[in-house]
Amino acid sequence: MINLTKKFIKSFFLLKPRFLSTIFFIPLLYLIGWVFAQPLLLFDFQKEKLSLIGTIFTFFLFIFLIPSWFNVRWNIRNTWEILGVNKNNFLQNILDFSKGILFSIVLITLILITILKSNYILKSNYITWIGEFSSDILLNSILLGLGIGIAEEIIFRAWFLEELKMEYGIKIAIFTQALVFSLIHPISANSFWNIIGLRLGWFFLAILLSLVRRKDKGSLWKCIGIHGGLVGIWFFINHGLIKIEDNTPSFLVGPFTNNVSNPIGSFFAIVILILLCILYLGKSNNKAIL
């Protein structure tokens, strides 16, 4: 049974044309993760949380199989170094992660400044200060930021980017992973412009993170810090520190999902991301990284 499983995995990894296995890899893992999660229903497990558990199973399966993926497809054995996880020593990785968190704080601060200035110019009360602190919210923010930051960066800016780069070159790889990243996220917004705003925000964020990783010579930890920081810090800010009214224009704070705005889809965030992409693209070209 074990040998049969290994043969199936190897055959799947070597599907022709190559992009077929790339396209179906994550969906297949998600299906397996969903199947693994189903027995929890026998223990009166909440259906609402079942999807999360299935996603966690999927990610651990991905982590387990990804070394075999690169070994079988590309004859690469130092997988985690190629993906940027073990690119540097532990202290350097912590430093890069911390720089990423600082980067996210600066980015969120710039977005908040533009929102507050617009709030003042429009003479509105879209944003009010609450200033409540909760240790539970802080813990949830840290776990959410780390979970999403690590998982999505390993999948998109590490595995998917490297796979596309080996097959099609770095320029196509950066563009394609950003396009897929922007389209793969579900959106509950009904407005056409809100949907476009979020897709554009995610697209330019993915481009920026790719360029940051290229500038860091393949290290993934600053990208994890930026991505995780944006998610976790914004979650913390919106669950006690400030209140953004539901009628706030989406071009200021981005569309609302579950009563929380997503600033990545705001006009100001998109402009800032585009400017940062241009800045990092210039640095990449100057260092002949691309």
C-alpha positions in Angstrom: 0.0 0.0 0.0 2.9 2.4 0.9 4.7 1.6 -2.4 1.5 2.1 -4.3 1.0 5.5 -2.7 4.5 6.5 -3.5 4.1 5.6 -7.1 0.8 7.5 -7.3 2.5 10.6 -5.8 5.5 10.4 -8.2 3.2 9.9 -11.2 1.1 12.9 -10.1 4.2 15.1 -9.6 5.4 14.2 -13.1 2.1 14.8 -15.0 2.6 16.1 -18.6 2.3 18.9 -19.3 3.9 20.0 -16.1 1.5 22.8 -15.3 -1.3 20.2 -14.7 0.2 18.9 -11.5 0.9 22.5 -10.4 -2.7 23.5 -10.9 -4.2 20.5 -9.2 -1.7 20.1 -6.4 -3.3 22.4 -3.8 -7.0 21.5 -4.7 -6.1 17.8 -4.3 -4.5 18.4 -1.0 -7.5 20.4 0.1 -9.8 17.6 -0.8 -7.7 15.1 1.2 -7.6 17.6 4.2 -11.4 17.9 4.0 -11.8 14.1 4.0 -9.4 13.9 7.0 -11.5 16.5 8.9 -14.9 14.7 8.4 -14.6 12.2 11.3 -14.6 15.1 13.7 -18.4 15.4 13.0 -18.8 12.2 14.9 -17.7 14.1 18.0 -20.2 16.9 17.7 -17.6 19.2 16.2 -19.0 22.5 14.9 -19.4 22.5 11.2 -18.4 26.2 11.0 -14.9 25.2 12.3 -14.6 22.1 10.1 -13.3 24.1 7.1 -10.5 25.6 9.2 -9.5 22.2 10.5 -9.5 20.9 6.9 -7.3 23.8 5.8 -4.9 23.1 8.6 -4.7 19.4 7.6 -4.1 20.6 4.0 -1.2 22.9 5.0 0.5 20.1 7.0 0.1 17.7 4.1 1.7 20.4 1.9 4.6 20.9 4.2 5.1 17.1 4.4 5.0 16.6 0.6 6.8 19.7 -0.7 10.4 18.3 -0.3 9.3 15.3 -2.5 7.8 17.7 -5.0 11.1 19.5 -5.7 13.1 16.3 -5.5 11.0 14.4 -8.0 10.3 17.3 -10.4 13.5 19.2 -10.3 16.0 16.9 -8.5 16.4 19.5 -5.7 17.1 18.2 -2.2 17.7 21.5 -0.3 14.1 22.4 -0.6 13.7 24.7 2.4 16.8 26.6 1.5 15.5 27.1 -2.1 12.1 28.3 -0.6 13.9 30.8 1.6 12.9 29.3 4.9 16.4 28.1 5.8 18.2 30.6 3.6 20.0 32.2 6.6 20.8 31.4 10.2 18.2 31.6 12.9 19.1 35.1 14.2 19.2 36.5 10.7 15.7 35.1 10.0 14.4 36.6 13.2 15.9 39.9 12.2 14.3 39.7 8.7 11.0 38.8 10.2 11.2 41.8 12.6 12.0 44.1 9.7 8.9 42.8 7.9 6.8 43.6 11.0 8.2 47.1 11.1 7.6 47.4 7.4 3.9 46.5 7.9 3.6 49.0 10.8 4.9 51.7 8.5 2.5 50.7 5.7 -0.5 50.6 8.0 0.5 53.9 9.5 0.7 55.5 6.0 -2.8 54.1 5.2 -4.2 55.3 8.5 -2.7 58.8 8.0 -4.4 59.2 4.6 -7.7 57.9 6.1 -7.5 60.3 9.0 -6.6 63.3 6.8 -9.5 62.5 4.5 -11.7 62.1 7.6 -10.7 65.7 8.6 -11.0 67.2 5.1 -14.4 65.7 4.6 -15.4 66.8 8.2 -16.9 63.4 8.9 -16.9 61.0 11.9 -16.1 57.9 10.0 -13.4 56.8 12.4 -13.6 57.1 16.2 -11.0 56.2 18.8 -12.1 53.5 21.4 -8.8 52.5 23.0 -9.9 49.2 24.5 -7.3 46.5 25.0 -7.9 42.8 25.3 -5.3 40.1 25.8 -7.6 37.7 23.9 -7.7 40.0 20.9 -4.0 40.4 21.0 -3.4 36.6 21.1 -5.9 36.1 18.2 -4.1 38.8 16.2 -0.7 37.2 16.7 -2.0 33.7 15.8 -4.0 35.0 12.8 -1.0 37.0 11.5 1.5 34.2 12.0 -0.9 31.6 10.5 -1.8 33.5 7.4 1.6 35.1 7.0 3.5 31.8 7.2 1.0 29.7 5.2 0.4 32.0 2.3 4.0 33.1 1.9 5.3 29.5 1.8 2.6 28.6 -0.7 2.7 31.7 -3.0 6.0 33.5 -2.6 8.0 30.3 -2.0 6.6 27.1 -3.7 4.4 28.6 -6.4 6.9 31.4 -7.3 9.8 29.0 -7.5 7.8 26.4 -9.5 6.8 29.1 -12.0 10.3 30.5 -12.1 11.9 27.2 -13.0 9.3 26.6 -15.7 8.8 30.0 -17.2 11.4 32.5 -15.8 11.2 35.0 -13.0 9.2 37.8 -14.7 6.3 35.5 -15.7 6.5 33.8 -12.3 6.1 37.1 -10.4 3.2 38.3 -12.5 1.4 34.9 -12.5 1.7 34.2 -8.8 0.4 37.7 -8.1 -2.6 37.2 -10.5 -3.5 33.9 -8.9 -3.0 35.3 -5.4 -5.4 38.1 -6.2 -8.1 35.8 -7.7 -7.9 33.0 -5.2 -9.2 35.0 -2.3 -13.0 34.9 -1.9 -14.9 38.2 -1.8 -18.2 38.9 -0.3 -18.5 42.5 -1.6 -21.3 43.2 -4.1 -20.0 46.4 -5.6 -18.0 46.0 -8.8 -15.5 48.7 -7.8 -15.0 47.1 -4.4 -14.2 43.8 -6.0 -11.8 45.5 -8.4 -10.2 47.4 -5.5 -9.5 44.3 -3.5 -8.2 42.3 -6.5 -5.9 45.2 -7.4 -4.7 45.5 -3.8 -3.9 41.8 -3.5 -2.2 41.8 -6.9 0.2 44.7 -6.1 0.8 43.3 -2.6 1.8 40.0 -4.1 4.1 41.8 -6.6 5.7 43.8 -3.8 6.3 40.7 -1.6 7.9 38.9 -4.5 10.2 41.9 -5.1 11.0 42.1 -1.4 12.0 38.4 -1.4 14.1 38.9 -4.6 15.9 41.8 -2.9 16.6 39.7 0.1 18.2 37.1 -2.1 15.5 34.5 -1.6 14.9 34.8 2.1 11.2 34.5 2.9 11.1 35.8 6.4 10.7 39.5 5.7 7.7 38.7 3.5 6.2 36.6 6.3 6.7 39.5 8.7 5.1 42.0 6.2 2.1 39.8 5.3 1.5 38.6 8.9 2.0 42.1 10.3 -0.6 43.6 7.9 -3.2 40.9 8.8 -2.6 40.7 12.5 -2.0 44.4 13.3 -5.1 45.5 11.3 -7.2 42.9 13.0 -6.0 44.2 16.4 -6.6 47.8 15.5 -10.1 47.1 14.4 -11.1 45.0 17.5 -10.8 47.6 20.2 -8.6 50.5 19.3 -10.7 52.2 16.7 -14.1 51.9 15.2 -14.7 52.4 11.5 -18.3 53.2 10.7 -20.1 50.9 8.2 -20.9 53.9 6.0 -17.3 54.9 5.5 -16.5 55.1 1.7 -14.6 52.0 0.5 -12.1 54.2 -1.3 -10.9 55.4 2.1 -10.8 52.1 4.1 -11.5 49.4 1.6 -14.6 47.1 1.4 -16.1 45.6 4.5 -16.0 41.9 5.3 -17.7 40.6 8.4 -18.0 44.2 9.7 -14.2 44.8 9.3 -12.8 46.9 6.5 -10.0 45.5 4.3 -7.7 48.5 3.7 -5.8 46.7 1.0 -8.7 47.5 -1.4 -8.6 51.2 -0.6 -7.5 53.8 -3.2 -4.7 55.0 -1.0 -3.3 51.5 -0.2 -3.3 50.6 -3.9 -1.4 53.8 -4.7 1.1 53.2 -1.9 1.6 49.6 -3.0 2.2 50.7 -6.7 4.8 53.2 -5.6 6.6 50.6 -3.4 6.6 48.1 -6.3 8.2 50.7 -8.5 10.8 51.5 -5.8 11.6 47.8 -5.2 11.6 47.1 -9.0 14.2 49.8 -9.4 16.3 48.3 -6.6 16.0 44.9 -8.2 17.1 46.1 -11.6 20.0 48.0 -10.2 21.3 44.8 -8.5 20.5 42.7 -11.6 18.3 40.4 -9.5 15.5 39.9 -12.1 
